[in-house]
Amino acid sequence: MLSRLAESSFWLGRYLERSEGLSRLLVEFHQLLIQDQRSHIARGCALLTHGLGLETNSFNARTLVEVVYGDESNPSTIRGALHGVRSNARSIRDTLPSDFYESINRLNVAAENFDVASPGRSLKEILDRLAVSHGIYEWLAPSDEASHFFELGRNLERMDLVSRLLAMEIEKEWREQGPATTLRAVGGLSTFLRARVPLSADRVRAFLIKDAAFPRSLSEAGRRAESALKEIAKINGAPSESMLRPIGLLGSQIHFINDDPDEMVRIITATPHAVESTSLAIKANFFRPVGSIVWSN
């Protein structure tokens, strides 16, 4: 498989997942800031922007929307991630199902019509379009090497986003709403409630770290990323040990984790580093340019 196609498929998966994760986060944070006036709004805004690595400060709900929605130049924002989705989809347009590419175009239209003054409706439309795009891809895309790169990027991004969310410790700013908000930000509230256990910050943190049935838990996302990477290595014969080591070690630590809060914090802190190390190893093995061909007489 051409490295250009592999790289675009990988980043298409990452940017789609990032768009959804950031949109869900912004929906929940915006609602908290609007409904709960007891908290310090500027402090709550700083909690999200700092957690997402956005340098620009925001002081109220409207400026928070403007910062997190952002623009095309910053891939850490919603608009920048959506731009990355469209750019990577365009670069491999011939390999994508036509219905999927059309859904990406409609997603881009929804992004262009975003209303900062009333973000709830605009974010819901973006999330609906993202759900459709994911569904079409899973329904129509062939299970080939490109789909494995897509799945790999998607699950690495999930690990990064969930670890960032857990590191924010929303429950310290919103003691009552924090645990439920954390779960809603990843679409996991109904799954958690099925276990019929008390809704507490420690239980939510343990659920999002080690639950084997929830697709966005660190454990399950890591397992799926590892599986996709093994399939890629099997197809092209690349050595996979060094690439698998960071998320493999993390998965082992999660498997044997107990309910010690300090140990869970160490897992949360280690996850972004494992994702970065894996991404760099993937880039070196699959996306690395091999040099230019020089013609001579």
URSUL-V656452 format. One record per residue. RES is the residue in one letter. PSI is psi as a letter, one per 40 degrees, with the letter a starting at -180 (NA if undefined). D_LAST is the distance of its C-alpha to the last C-alpha in Angstrom with 2 decimals. Layout:
res = [RES;RES]
psi = [PSI;PSI]
d_last = [D_LAST;D_LAST]
//
This chain:
res = [M;L;S;R;L;A;E;S;S;F;W;L;G;R;Y;L;E;R;S;E;G;L;S;R;L;L;V;E;F;H;Q;L;L;I;Q;D;Q;R;S;H;I;A;R;G;C;A;L;L;T;H;G;L;G;L;E;T;N;S;F;N;A;R;T;L;V;E;V;V;Y;G;D;E;S;N;P;S;T;I;R;G;A;L;H;G;V;R;S;N;A;R;S;I;R;D;T;L;P;S;D;F;Y;E;S;I;N;R;L;N;V;A;A;E;N;F;D;V;A;S;P;G;R;S;L;K;E;I;L;D;R;L;A;V;S;H;G;I;Y;E;W;L;A;P;S;D;E;A;S;H;F;F;E;L;G;R;N;L;E;R;M;D;L;V;S;R;L;L;A;M;E;I;E;K;E;W;R;E;Q;G;P;A;T;T;L;R;A;V;G;G;L;S;T;F;L;R;A;R;V;P;L;S;A;D;R;V;R;A;F;L;I;K;D;A;A;F;P;R;S;L;S;E;A;G;R;R;A;E;S;A;L;K;E;I;A;K;I;N;G;A;P;S;E;S;M;L;R;P;I;G;L;L;G;S;Q;I;H;F;I;N;D;D;P;D;E;M;V;R;I;I;T;A;T;P;H;A;V;E;S;T;S;L;A;I;K;A;N;F;F;R;P;V;G;S;I;V;W;S;N]
psi = [h;h;d;d;d;d;d;d;d;d;d;d;d;d;d;d;d;d;d;d;d;d;d;d;d;d;d;d;d;d;d;d;d;d;d;g;e;d;i;h;d;d;d;d;d;d;d;d;d;d;d;e;f;h;d;h;i;i;e;i;d;d;d;d;d;d;d;d;d;a;i;d;e;h;e;e;i;d;d;d;d;d;d;d;d;d;d;d;d;d;d;f;d;d;e;i;h;d;d;d;d;d;d;d;d;d;d;d;d;d;d;d;f;h;h;d;d;g;d;d;d;d;d;d;d;d;d;d;d;d;d;d;d;d;d;d;d;d;d;d;h;i;g;a;d;d;d;d;d;d;d;d;d;d;d;d;d;d;d;d;d;d;d;d;d;d;d;d;g;d;e;d;d;g;d;d;e;d;d;d;d;d;d;d;e;e;f;e;d;d;d;d;d;d;e;f;i;i;h;i;d;d;d;d;d;d;d;e;d;e;h;e;e;h;d;e;i;d;d;d;d;d;d;d;d;d;d;d;d;d;d;d;d;d;d;e;e;i;h;e;d;d;d;e;d;d;d;d;d;d;d;d;d;d;d;e;i;a;e;h;d;d;d;d;d;d;d;d;d;d;d;d;d;d;d;d;d;d;d;d;d;d;d;d;d;d;e;h;i;e;i;i;h;h;h;i;NA]
d_last = [30.73;28.15;28.88;29.12;31.87;33.64;33.74;35.05;37.66;38.77;39.23;40.81;43.48;43.98;44.30;46.67;48.87;48.76;49.81;52.76;53.79;53.79;55.63;58.32;58.71;59.12;61.67;63.80;63.61;64.37;67.38;68.64;68.48;70.28;73.00;73.75;74.77;76.24;72.88;71.19;68.66;66.34;66.32;65.53;62.62;61.24;61.54;59.13;56.61;56.47;56.19;53.18;51.49;51.98;52.64;54.44;58.22;60.47;64.24;65.50;64.72;62.98;60.63;59.89;58.74;56.57;54.92;54.34;53.24;50.90;47.87;44.33;42.86;44.72;43.97;47.17;49.29;50.21;48.37;45.25;45.36;45.89;42.90;40.87;42.28;41.23;37.74;36.95;38.65;36.57;33.29;34.31;36.54;35.41;36.49;39.89;43.10;43.77;47.26;45.97;43.50;46.40;48.60;46.04;46.13;49.92;49.82;47.77;50.39;53.13;51.36;51.07;54.81;55.85;59.22;59.66;63.36;63.97;61.31;63.20;62.66;59.00;58.23;60.09;58.02;54.78;56.11;57.17;53.72;52.10;54.51;53.61;49.87;50.37;52.59;50.23;47.32;49.49;50.88;47.79;44.70;43.71;44.18;40.55;38.21;37.98;41.77;41.94;39.68;41.92;45.03;43.67;43.00;46.32;48.38;46.74;47.56;51.09;51.58;50.45;52.66;55.73;55.51;55.28;58.29;60.33;59.50;61.01;64.43;65.72;69.16;69.81;69.74;71.25;73.47;74.85;71.94;69.11;68.94;69.13;66.59;64.12;64.49;64.25;61.04;59.38;61.49;63.42;67.02;68.35;66.75;68.31;71.72;71.87;72.45;75.66;75.27;76.13;73.51;72.78;69.83;69.63;69.75;67.09;64.81;65.37;64.77;61.43;60.29;61.37;62.56;60.84;61.75;60.49;56.76;56.28;57.93;55.73;56.55;55.67;52.57;51.29;52.09;50.22;47.15;47.23;47.62;44.66;42.45;43.59;42.74;39.20;38.75;40.25;37.82;34.54;35.84;35.30;37.71;40.44;42.87;41.55;41.14;44.65;46.39;47.25;48.83;50.19;52.08;53.30;54.54;56.44;58.09;59.13;60.52;62.85;63.70;67.36;69.05;68.79;67.66;65.83;63.80;62.87;61.76;59.48;57.89;57.43;55.87;53.53;52.21;49.82;48.30;47.86;46.20;43.82;42.92;42.33;40.17;37.99;37.67;36.77;34.11;32.59;32.64;31.81;30.43;28.19;24.60;22.16;19.35;16.37;13.29;10.21;7.00;3.78;0.00]
//
